[in-house]
Amino acid sequence: MLGQIKGLHHVTSMARDAAENNAFFTRTLGLRRVKKTVNFDAPDVYHLYYGDEFGTPGSVITYFPFPHIARGKPGTGEVGTTAFSVPVGSLGFWEKRLGEQGVKGLERHEKFGEQRLFFRGPDADGIALVETADDSRPIWTGGGVPDDAAIRGFHSVAMRLQDAGSTAELLKLMGYEQIDQSGNIRRFAMAGGNGADVVDIETLPMTAPSREGAGSVHHVAFAVEDRAAQLEVRKALADTGYMVTPVIDRDYFFSIYFRTPGGVLFEVATNEPGFARDEAPEHLGEELRLPKQHEHLRSMLEAHLQPIGEQA
């Protein structure tokens, strides 16, 4: 069992409209936009990051808004729900707020003894808020959500798989342990993680595979402290038989990627250097930042990319 992984780092999904996506996560959910940049492989498409005040690993959800992309089709082989942690007793506030803002799919229920509010994002993204006791992670209240209701970071991700066995073994290798089961859902958690410590697997053997599109999770990233720890994880995964990419510099972290047995794309990302490497902490996410290899395209990209508005 590996000890270098410390929980979730970020979750990256796809959207259709950048302005709508920005408004939902900053104004409706009250997160901070911590970086406005572009897709490394498709620089004419934004890469938008939302999280707590500093973009702490374990708090950041990111989006590629591809204009005109078809909506994804839910199914197996994907992350179906991304869940955020909120204080105990705050779901009434959120249910009222989201309902008043026309958010669709609101559904309140209990799972593994926790109160949850499920809803749909702008592209039918599966999102949940989970009441979590004693979550003392730093928060961002600049989006107009009060301290006693503000999102603390990720609670979990939930994967839908046709067969959970091999992915469960992978999670155990990565440092997770199964702590509970309810019907066809197995819960895995990491002791001593960064607060974003839970992964659920729902087994759906008769469900067709998903089709990626707007509203789909592209990949889920797990956190390691630094590049040395990342290389140790990479070696262990490769020795186990996984096809792992070389280390890739993503400007704000270093990444490796591999496809899981259930079909979900995993990333292992470093906590260093962070989002303040090219912007002062008080101005994160305000200006368009470009990877150095795309800086020569700035004038063209600034004219092409959809205006998305200021911070909330």
Secondary structure, DSSP 8 states (H G I E B T S, - for coil): ------SEEEEEEEES-HHHHHHIIIIIS--EEEEEEE-SS-TTSEEEEEESTT--TTSEEEEEE-TT--B-B--BSEEEEEEEEE-TT-HHHHHHHHHHTT-EEEEEEEETTEEEEEEE-TT--EEEEEE-TT-------TTS--TTT---EEEEEEEEES--HHHHHHHHHTT-EEEEEETTEEEEE-TT-SS--EEEEEE-TTS-B-B--BT-EEEEEEEESSHHHHHHHHHHHHHHT------EE-SSEEEEEEE-TTS-EEEEEEEEE-GGGSS-GGGTTSSB---GGGGGGHHHHHHHS-------
